[in-house]
Amino acid sequence: MSKKNQHVVPSGKNWAIKGAGNSKATKIVTTQQEATKIAREIAKNQGSEMFIHKRNGQIRERNTYGKDPFPPKG
């Protein structure tokens, strides 16, 4: 399974969960809260990141569920 970052994005009046680079949504739901819950589970299972977008498209929250080195290299 690939480690695609998950994005919670607006989809008309609904909210969609999309894997990074995918043209189609994984799932479309009615609330951002429900979409966030689903995206979080997918990101945890894949060890990837989750991005929650506002209605205007800006990222409002970002969470990492993979192996994030601490302290960061660099």
C-alpha positions in Angstrom: 0.0 0.0 0.0 1.4 3.4 -1.0 1.8 6.2 1.6 -0.4 8.9 0.1 -1.1 11.9 2.2 -4.8 12.3 2.8 -6.6 15.6 2.2 -10.0 16.7 3.6 -11.3 19.1 1.0 -14.6 20.8 0.2 -16.8 19.2 -2.5 -19.8 21.4 -3.2 -21.8 21.4 0.0 -20.1 18.2 1.2 -16.6 17.2 2.2 -14.3 14.8 0.4 -11.3 12.6 1.4 -8.7 12.5 -1.4 -5.4 10.8 -1.6 -2.6 13.1 -2.8 -2.5 13.1 -6.6 -5.8 11.3 -7.0 -8.4 12.9 -9.3 -11.3 11.0 -7.6 -12.3 11.2 -4.0 -11.9 8.2 -1.8 -15.2 9.1 -0.1 -17.6 12.1 0.1 -19.5 12.8 3.3 -21.7 15.6 4.6 -19.6 17.0 7.4 -15.9 18.0 7.8 -15.8 16.3 11.1 -16.8 12.9 9.5 -14.4 13.4 6.7 -11.6 14.2 9.2 -12.3 11.0 11.2 -12.1 8.8 8.0 -9.0 10.6 6.7 -7.3 10.2 10.1 -7.9 6.4 10.1 -6.5 6.1 6.5 -3.5 8.2 7.3 -2.8 6.2 10.5 -3.1 2.9 8.6 -0.7 4.1 5.8 1.7 6.0 8.1 1.2 9.2 6.1 0.0 12.8 6.7 -3.5 14.3 6.9 -4.3 17.8 5.7 -7.6 19.5 6.6 -8.6 22.3 4.3 -10.9 25.2 4.9 -13.8 26.0 2.5 -11.5 28.5 0.7 -8.9 25.7 0.0 -6.3 26.9 2.6 -4.8 24.3 4.9 -6.0 24.8 8.4 -4.5 21.8 10.1 -1.8 19.2 9.3 -1.1 15.9 11.2 1.6 13.3 10.7 0.9 9.7 11.5 4.1 8.1 10.0 7.6 7.7 11.3 8.4 11.4 11.9 12.1 11.6 13.1 12.6 13.7 16.3 14.6 15.8 16.4 14.3 16.5 12.6 17.3 16.0 10.5 18.9 19.1 9.0 
